[in-house]
Structures are given as C-alpha cells and as structure tokens.
Amino acid sequence: MEEPNFHIGLVAFGILYSPVSFILGIFMNMLSRKNEYQADEFAAVNHNPESLASALKKLSVTNLSNLTPHKSYVFFHYSHPTLLQRLAHLKTVNSESE
C-alpha cells in the first residue's frame, strides 16, 4: 500500500487485538473467580451459608447451568466458579468457621 487506509488499519487492528483480548480475558476471568470466592466467603461468614447454597442451586436450575463443564473450558471462558466448586468452597468455609 502506498498510502495509509482507514479500512486496512481497522482490519489489521482486529487481527492483532484478538490474541491480546484472549490473553487479557483469561486473566480477567481468573480475577473475577477469585473475587467471587471472596464474596461467597463473606456471605457465608456473615450470614447463613446454607441459604447461599440453596440460592445458588435455585439459580443453577433456573439458568440450566452445566454442572460438570470441562476444566479447561472453565479456565478459559468462565468468569464465575462452577456451582460444584462454589458449594465445595462454602463447605470448607463453613467447617473452618465452626
């Protein structure tokens, strides 16, 4: 190309931004899952963990959540822990607080 073109620049940006976005998304999902565990722990310590577990189960049924997704799919795409992971974490928090 002899002179800059907006359309070519836009296509090039899209091609170059895709892998960067994917990598940043992985780290953002990890941070989000960490924050979700902390929020669950806060709710379990300051309120009734059984109520939170019940609410999570109801949400899972309503949203038709996959209870056993593949671990690598969860790592790359899930911004929240799976229901089973959250329930297991609630059990450990509940046993530690007793």
C-alpha positions in Angstrom: 0.0 0.0 0.0 1.3 3.4 -0.9 -0.8 5.5 1.5 -2.5 4.7 4.8 -6.0 3.4 4.5 -8.5 3.5 7.4 -10.2 0.2 6.4 -7.0 -1.7 6.2 -5.9 -0.2 9.6 -9.2 -1.4 11.1 -8.8 -4.9 9.8 -5.2 -5.0 11.0 -6.2 -3.8 14.5 -8.9 -6.5 14.7 -6.4 -9.2 13.7 -3.8 -8.0 16.2 -6.2 -7.3 19.0 -7.8 -10.8 19.0 -5.0 -12.7 20.7 -4.3 -9.8 23.1 -8.0 -9.8 24.1 -8.0 -13.6 24.6 -5.0 -13.4 26.9 -6.4 -10.5 28.9 -9.7 -12.3 29.1 -8.1 -15.3 30.8 -6.6 -13.1 33.5 -9.8 -11.1 34.0 -11.7 -14.4 34.4 -9.2 -15.6 37.0 -9.6 -12.3 38.9 -13.3 -12.5 38.7 -13.4 -16.1 40.0 -11.1 -15.1 42.9 -13.4 -12.2 43.8 -16.5 -14.5 43.6 -14.9 -16.9 46.1 -14.2 -14.0 48.4 -17.8 -12.8 48.1 -19.1 -16.3 48.9 -16.8 -16.5 51.9 -18.0 -13.1 53.1 -21.6 -14.1 52.7 -21.0 -17.5 54.5 -19.2 -15.9 57.4 -21.7 -13.0 57.9 -24.9 -14.9 57.2 -26.2 -18.4 56.7 -24.1 -20.5 54.2 -26.9 -22.9 53.7 -29.1 -20.1 52.4 -26.4 -19.1 49.9 -26.0 -22.7 48.8 -29.8 -23.0 48.3 -29.9 -19.8 46.3 -27.0 -20.9 44.1 -28.7 -24.2 43.5 -32.0 -22.5 42.5 -30.1 -20.1 40.1 -28.4 -23.1 38.6 -31.7 -24.9 37.9 -33.3 -21.7 36.6 -30.4 -21.0 34.2 -30.0 -24.6 33.2 -26.3 -24.5 34.2 -23.8 -27.2 33.2 -22.8 -28.8 36.5 -19.7 -30.5 35.1 -18.1 -28.5 32.4 -14.5 -29.4 31.3 -11.8 -27.8 33.5 -10.0 -26.2 30.6 -13.3 -24.7 29.3 -13.9 -23.2 32.7 -10.4 -21.8 32.8 -10.7 -20.1 29.5 -14.3 -19.0 29.4 -16.0 -18.9 32.9 -15.9 -15.6 34.9 -17.6 -17.4 37.9 -16.7 -20.7 39.5 -19.0 -23.6 38.7 -21.8 -24.5 41.1 -20.0 -27.5 42.4 -16.8 -25.5 43.0 -18.7 -22.9 44.9 -20.6 -25.4 47.1 -17.3 -27.2 47.9 -15.8 -23.8 48.9 -18.8 -23.0 51.0 -18.4 -26.3 52.9 -14.7 -25.6 53.6 -15.6 -22.1 54.8 -18.4 -23.4 57.0 -16.2 -26.1 58.5 -13.5 -23.5 59.3 -15.9 -21.1 61.0 -17.3 -23.8 63.3 
